[in-house]
């Protein structure tokens, strides 16, 4: 597992925003494929789980994005 995290760290150092956009598109399309293959009786719990996971990942990402935005603005103001 440690090797996997080391590989991921190395990959992220070389990745650009374009690589991350492609990764997000890839994962989104995989989610759509999985979502369309879920049986009708299982859709409600799957939707609830997806909503919880979305909130649990979106909130920290947006907190970091906003902090970077304000960090950049304060650096510009100081120069």
Residue pairs with C-beta under 8 A, 6 or more apart in sequence:
31 50
35 46
35 50
38 46
